[in-house]
Amino acid sequence: MAGRRRWSTEEILDAAAELLRTSDADSFSVRKLAAALGTDSSSLYRHFRSKTELLRAVADRILLAAMADYRPDGDWKQRVTALALRARDAFGQQPQLAAVWGRYASSGTGSRVIMEEVLQALRASGLPDAEIPARYHRFVVLIVALIASEAGVSTITPEEHEQGMELFRVSVLGADPERFPALAHFARDLRPLGADRSAAFEELLAAQLAQIEARIPAGPSAGDGKG
């Protein structure tokens, strides 16, 4: 009798990504993935020690693909902005995987490529080396949160969107002005969280870069490494 097929690591990741396009990290399991491949879970654990390791690898492939043809261009802010927009576009095309990235992060080659480029850009800015790790961390936390949040909104159904809008109208426009005077005052000018995410992303990114720029010493700096 023919033996059970051996799946390659790349084929396993392809199948996992496909499952995650139609589900989420909570409902995803190695058992379901094995069933989709027509094998048993033990054969997959030869490639990945845990579900978390597998999910991290799937997210990392998104980052690696996003950086495949990237070439540094422009000043440090343009470079960092380009990286953020590339990651956003990549996960925007596969929004279910953005939640995986936001929860499990990534530790593979794709992650290292982005980390290296952001750190290189921050060094090129003239920011002192001592401040770069903390500024890098704040930047990445913001970008991951924005991308995961934006992608999450894009996955809701039209029915869920309408339900959310109705809840917004009831809770905001119908707020009791005596108990919530400020909310009642601004109610008609407030927008649902899902509205205009693109502009909000770019404005928050620009604000973060402005904070970094404000920390750059005037004139030449010992931390303006080019390497």
C-alpha positions, 0 to 999 in steps of 0.5 A: 500500500502506498505510504502517506504523502510527505508535505513540505514546509512550504506546502504546509504554510500554503495550506495554513494561509488558505485556512486562515483566509476563511477563519481566524487564529482562534478557530484554527488548529493543527488538527484542522490543517492536518485534515485539510492536507489528508494527514495526521497532526503528528506529521505536521509537528515534525515541521513545527513544534506548536500551533504558535510556531506555525502561525508565526511562520505564516505571518512571517511569509507575508512580511517576506513577500512584502519586502521581496522587491523593496529598495531603500529610497529617500530620507529616513522618514520616507523609508520608514513610511514605505515600510509601514505602508508595505506591511499594511498593504500586504496584510490588507490583502489577507486581513485574517492573517493581520490578526495572527501577526498582531497576536503572535508576531513573527521571528523569521526572515521577513521580520528580521528584514523589516527590523533591520531596515527600520533600525538602519533608517533610524540610525540614518536619521541622526537619532542617538543610538541609545534612543533607537531601541525604545523608539523602534519599539514604540513605532512597531507597536503602533504600526502592528496595532493599526494594521491589525485593527484596520484589517479586522474592520475589513473582515466584517460582513455588511450585516455586521457593519449595519448593526455596528452603525445602528449601535453607534447611532443609538449610543452616541446620537442618543446619549443623555446630555445630562449624564454625557454632556461632552458626548452629546455636544460632539455627537454629530461630529464624531465618526465610527471607529471604522470610518476613514481608517486610511487617513487615520493610519497616515496621520498617526504614522506621521505623528509618530515620526514627528516625535522621533524627529523631535528627539534628533539632536541638531547638527552631527551626531555620534549616533548617525551611523550609516552602516 
